[in-house]
Amino acid sequence: MDEHIIDFEDARIRLGDHIVRGTAANGMIRAFAITARQTVQTAHENHGTSPLVSAALGRLMMGGLMMGQMYKGDDELITLTVTGDGPIGGLTVTANNKGQVKGFANHPHVWLPLKPDRHLDVGQAVGAGSLSVVVDQPGTVPYSSQVELQSGEIGEDLTYYFAVSDQIPTSVGVGVLVDTDTSIRQAGGFTVQVMPGYLDFVIDQLEENLASVTSVTDMLEAGMSPNDMLNHILRDMDYEELEVMPAEFHCGCDDVRAARAVAALGEVELRDMIAKGETAEVYCHFCGKRHYLTPDELQGLLA
């Protein structure tokens, strides 16, 4: 019978990138934590991002993944857009509640000197600007909200967004550690929210616990899983894990969608391309793939 016993910790390790959802303080706290090294690595490989942009884009993608878990509809999407006056220009991320995310940076190859503490200067690369969040729920008008960036470091900006837009006391920590060969060594984060009806002692205990957290990447380097991080942050608060969800970079673009995009150009434009013997090219900003339609395939679209 022993061969049928499931080792959940082993299963979690084999799961790879994943998100944990939990609760604490008798339901007065909801929490999410993520590990996403391969997800951020895929974005790095797709776009050839510099270490600085890998960190900025990776942080926003993980924020989007955790926010996606706050919605339950099958087809709900959340889009986060950071627009700043720094050299990156902007970041765009789209996530759902299935643990799937995609994203890109306007300028993926930005390099800047390290900060005095030898950390990547994400705030300087993003600059001053805004964070907008759009929640798209089928059958309803998309909900949109925008706040000013507080630091450009992403985690602090997401924390501010929840405080201003949703009026929910929230702490968001996201971190990406890039190795010397520009590959992603660690990537992870957490989101902890105090729900309506909380008691003051919950805030006091949570603030005391968070004060001992140095950084997300320090916890990851120490070998902590998402569940370990939440156990640490919510210690002495009756933390309980509720759900584990795999996470991945997933675009979803394909030749069919590319053909629809080309067909939208209209009959006149298609006939002109066919007459010139041109091949149509569709570039996906989210994953970097290119889709091609030959003149014969364009003729098929007209049919």
Buried (B, 14 or more C-beta within 10 A) or exposed (E): EEEEEEEEEEEBEEBBBBBBBBBBBEEBBBBBBBBBBBBBBBBBEBBEBBBBBBBBBBBBBBBBBBBBBBBEBEEBBBBBBBBBEBBBBBBBBBBBBBBBBBBBBBBBEBEBEEEEEEBBBBBBBBBBBBBBBBBBBEEEEEEEEBBEBBBBBBBBBBBBBBBEBEEEBBBBBBBBBBEEEEBBBBBBBBBBBBBEEBEEEBBEBBEEBBEEBEBBBEBBEEEBBBBBBBBBBBBEBEBEBEEBBEBBBBBEBEEEBBBEBBBEBEEEBBEEBBEEEEEBEBEBBBBBBEBEBEBEBBBEBEE
